[in-house]
Amino acid sequence: MKILLRNSPDSQWQKLEPFEFGGPDGEKKLETLLEESPDLLSTEWDKPILFFKSQVPIGSNAVDLLGVDEDGMIVMVECKLDANREVRRAVVGQILEYAGQLRGMSYEEFDNLLKANADSSLVETAKLHIPNDEWSGEAFRAAIKGRLEAGDFRLVIAINGMNEELKVIVEYLRGRGVRLEALELQRFWDDKTGVEVLVPEIYGLLGRATGTSVQPARPAWDWGSFAEDAAQKGLEAEEIKAIEDFYECLQRDLGAKIRWGSGASYGYFGAYWPFSSASPVGVSSNGRLGFAFVNLQKTEAERAFRVRLRDILVDNLSLTRPIYLTQMLVQLASLAGGTPAAGKFGRSAEVARL
C-alpha cells in the first residue's frame, strides 16, 4: 500500500514510508498503541471500546489486552508481527485457550482483573468513560455475567500486516460461530515533517463481510424483541411465558418500573422502585434471573426491602445465586401451588405481598 500526502493543491505529493514495528519490542509497540487509543479498534454496533488493560493474568499466562465496551462485551486482544507467520498461526490457538480459561469466571473475579484500582469497581471505572446518563450499570454487569458464563467474547488478533493464511482461519472460525477478528494496523510516516498516518483494517467483524464496512443496526429492546431473542436463544414457549408473567407481575402487583438494557448480544430488563436507583432483580433473554441484594443498603427503605427479598427468594425458594428459568419454574410453581409442567409459576402469595 502506498500513502501519498500533500499540504496544498500546489504542492507535490509526498510518499510516506512504512513505519516498521519490528525489533524485540515490536509487539509491545502494537500493544501500547491500542492500549492508549482503544478507539482504533473498529467496534460492533457502534459501541466503542471503553478502555484496555494490558498484560492481564489469565491462568498461568497473560493476555496482551483485555477490555469492555459499554454494553458489557468483553474484548480480548493478542498482538503479533507480520514477520513471524508460524507464530501468527499459533496465536489463534493461544487466544482461544485464553477464552476457554476466561469462560466460567465469576463477575467478581473479572471485576478484580479489570477495575482501575482497589477503590473503584468495574462499573465505576466504565462510567468514567460513558457520557450517556441513560447507561445502566446493572445491565452492564448482567451482560458481563452472561458473557462470562456463555464464553461469548470478542477475540482480536492485532497485526501489522494481513496474509491470506490468517484471513482463511478467521473466516472459517467466524463461519462456525467463533467471534474471532484480525485487526491490521499499518503505520506510515514522513521523517521531514513528522507526519504520521495510521491505516486500520478489520477482518471478521460481526455483521460484516470480511474487509467491508457494513454494520447492522443494534436492536432497541422491548418485550417483543426480548421474547423473539429468547426464542432464538433456545428458550421454550412455556419459559418465555413464565418470564412474561414475571415481567407483568413486577409492574402490576409490585409497582416496579422496567428499564431495558442496551446490549447487542442479549436482551435484559431490570426492575426499579421509587425509593432506590438500584435494581435488585433482572432477567436476560437467555433465561437468566439475577439478584443483586447488595445494591439495597443505602437507606432504611432499601434495607427493609432487601430483608423482604431475601426472606422470599432465599428462605422460601432457596435461590442463593442467579439461576436459569428452567429451575425457577419448578421452584416458583411449587411455592404458588401450581403445576410445574404447566410451564409458568403463577402468582405466589409471598411474591404478591412483596
N, C-alpha and C positions, 0 to 999 in steps of 0.2 A: 504494500500500500504506500502511495506517495501522498504527502501532505504539503501543499503549497500555500504560502501566506504572503499577503501584501498589505501595506498600510493605507494606500490610496489608489484610485484608478490610474494615476500617472506613474506609479512606481512599478518596478518589475516584480514578478512572482519569485519568492524566495523558498527554496526547498528546505523543509525541516528534516533533520536527521533523526533516525530512531534512537530512542533512549534505551540503553541496554540494562536489563535487570539482572545481568549475570554476576558472577563472583560469589564468594561464600555467603554473602548476606543478601543475595538477590531475592530469595523467597521472603525474607524478613521485610524487604522494601515493599513487596506486594502487600504483605500483611499490614504494615504500618499505613500504607496508602488507603486501604479500606477501613481500617480502624479509625483513622482521622476523618474520613469522608464516606460514611456508610451510604450516603445518597448516590454514590457511584454505582451501586448495585441496583439495576432496574427492578422495579417492585411489582408484586402481584396486586391486582385490584386497586392500583394507585395508592397503596398504603406504604409509606416509606419505612425503611429500617430505622428504628429509633436510635440504636447505638450498638456497637460491637464491643465485646470484651475479649482481649487476646490471651492466648495460652491458658485456656480453661481446662483444668484437670478432669478427665473422664476416664474412669477405670485406672489403668496404670500408665496412661498416656495423656497428652494434652491436645485438644482441638485448637487449631490456629485462631479461629474467631467464632464466637457464639453471640447471637443477638436475638432480638424480637422486633416484630412490627406492632403497630398499635392495636391490631386485632388479636394479638397473642400468638401469631405464627412464629415458631421457633426456627431460627436460621443458623445453619452450621456451615462454615467455610474452611476449606483446606487450600493452601496456596502451593503451586508447583510451577517450575520454569519450563519453557518450551524446549530447552536443550536436552532434557532428560526424559525421553519418551517412555522408557521402561518404568521409571518412577511414576510418570503420569498415569500409566495404566494401573499401577499398584495403588495409587491414591484412591481409585474408585472403591476398591475393597476396603481401604483404610477408613474412608468416610462412612461407608455402610456399617463397618464394625462399630464406629463411634455412635452411630444412630441406634444400633442394637443395644449398646450399653446405656444410652440415654432413655430408651423406652422403658416404661415402668417406674421411672424415678418419681418420687413424690414431689408435689409442688413445693414443699418446704425445702427439700434438698436443692431443687432447681433455683429457688429464691436465693439460697445461700451462694450458689455459683455465680449468679448474675448481678446481685444488688451491688450498688456502688460502695457501700461501707456498712459497718456493723449497725449503724444507727438508722439506716433507711431501708425500707422494704423494696422489693422489685416494683411493686405498684407505684410507690412514691418516686422511685427513680424514673420509671416510664412517664409519669405525669409531668415531670420537668421538661419533657420533650414534646408534649402534646398541648397545643393551644385550644383544642376543642372542649368547651365546657360540657358538652353532651357525652363525652367519653366516659365509659363506665369501668371503674376498676374491678367491679365484681364480674362483669362479663369478660374482661381481660384475664382475670385469674381463672375463671371457669374454662375459658378457651385453652389456656396453657395446660390446665389439669387434664382436659380431654385429649390434647395432642400428646402429652407425655404418656398417657395410658394407651393410646392407639398407636403410638410410634409415628405420628403424622408430622414430619419435619420437612423443612425446605433445605436440601443439601446442595451446596455450591462448590465447585472446583474453580478457583481463580487461577488463571494462567496468563502468560504474556504472548501467547501465540497458539491459535487453534490448529488442530490437524484432523484429518479425516477419521483416524482411528478412534479418537476420543468422541468425535461427533456421532459416530455409529453407536458407540456404547451408550451415550446419553439418550439417543433416540430409541434404542432398544429398551432400556430400563424405563423410560418415560411411558413407552407404549404398554408397559406391564404394571403401571401404577406407582412406580417409584419416583418421587419428586426430586429428581436429580437434574442439575443445570451446570453449564460451564460458562464462566464469565471471562471473556478475553479482554485484557487491558493492554492496549498499545499506546505507548507514550513517545511523543516527538518533541524536539526542542531545537532552538537556534542559539548557538553559543555567542553570537554577536549581540543579539537583542535581549537574550534571556527569556524569550517567549517559549511557553510550554503548551502542548496540545495533548489531550488525553482522549483516546477513542475507545469507549467501552462497547462491547457487543455480547449479548446474552444468547445462549443456545439452550433450548429446552424449557423456557419459562412457561408456566401454566397458562393455557389459553392461547398459546402461540404455535404457529408452525415454526420449526427451527429457523432462527435467523430473521424472522419477521417481527412486526411491532403491533399486531392486532391483539387487543385485550377485551374480554367480555366485561359487561357491566356487573358490578357487585350486587347481590340481591339485597332488597330492602325488606327486612324481616317483619312479618306479621303472622297471625295464626295460620293463614292459608299457606304461605311459603314455608313456615315452620313444619306444618303437617306433611307437606309434599316432600320436604327434605328428609323428614323422619322416615317416610316410606321408602325413599331411595336408599337410606342407610340400613334398611332391612327390618325396621320395626313392624310388627304385625298390626293389623287394623284395630284389634282389641287393646293393644298397648297405646296406640295413638289416641284412642277414645278415652283411655284412662288419664292420659296427660291432659286432654281437653277438659275432662271433668274437673281435674285438679286446677287447671287454669281458670275455669269459670268459678269454682268454689272459692278460690283466693279472692276474687273480686266481689262476688255476690254475697258470700257468707262471712268473709273475714275482712272486707273493706280494704283490700290491698290494691295498690296501683301497680300496673305492669309496665316494666321498661324492657324494650327489646335490645339485644346486643347488636353489634355491627360487624361481627365476624364473617369472613367469606367461606370458611370451611364448615361451620356448624351454626345452626340457629340456636338462640339462647334467650330465655326471658327470666327476669328476676322479679320478686315481689317486694314492694316497699310499703311502709306505713308512715303516716304523717309525723310521728314522734321520732323518726330516725331517717338518716340519709343512707344507711347501710341496708343491704338486702341479706336477710338470713336464709333465704330459700331461693333456689334457682333450678331450672331444668334445661338441658341441652337436647338438641334434636337427635342425638344418638341414644337417647333414653336414660341419660344420667341425671339423677336427682342429687343435688348438692346442698349441704347445710353449712352455714358459717356462723355458728353461735358466738364466736369470738368478736364479731363485729358489733354485738349488742352489749355494750358495757359502759357507755359514756354517761348515760343519765339513769335516773331511777326507773323511768318508764321502760327504757331499753332493757335494763337488768331484770325487771319483773317479767317482761315479755320473754326474755331469754330463759328464765326459770321455767315458764309455762311450756315453751317449745321443747325444752329438754325433757320435761315430765311426759309430754305426749309422745315425742319421737324416740326417746331413748328408753324410758321405763316401759311404755306400753308396746312399742314396736321393735325395740332392740336395734334401732338404727344408729350405730355409733360412728358411721363413716358414710361417705357418698356411696350410693348403690345404683343398680340399674332397675328399670321399671319392672322387669320380669320378676324380680324378687319383691319389689314394693307392692305389686298387685296382690300377691298371695297374702302378705302380712296385713295390708290395709283392708282387704276384703274380709279377712278373718276377723279383724277387730270390729268392723262395721256390721258383722253378722251376715255378710253376703256370701256369694259362692265364688271362689277364685276362678273357676272355669268360665264364669260369665265375662271375665276379661276387663272388669272395671271395679274400682274399690268402693264406689258408692260414697255416701256421706257419713262419716263417723261422728257420733255424738261428741266424742272428745275433740275432734277437729273443729266441729261447729262451735264449741264453746271457747275456742282459742281467742 
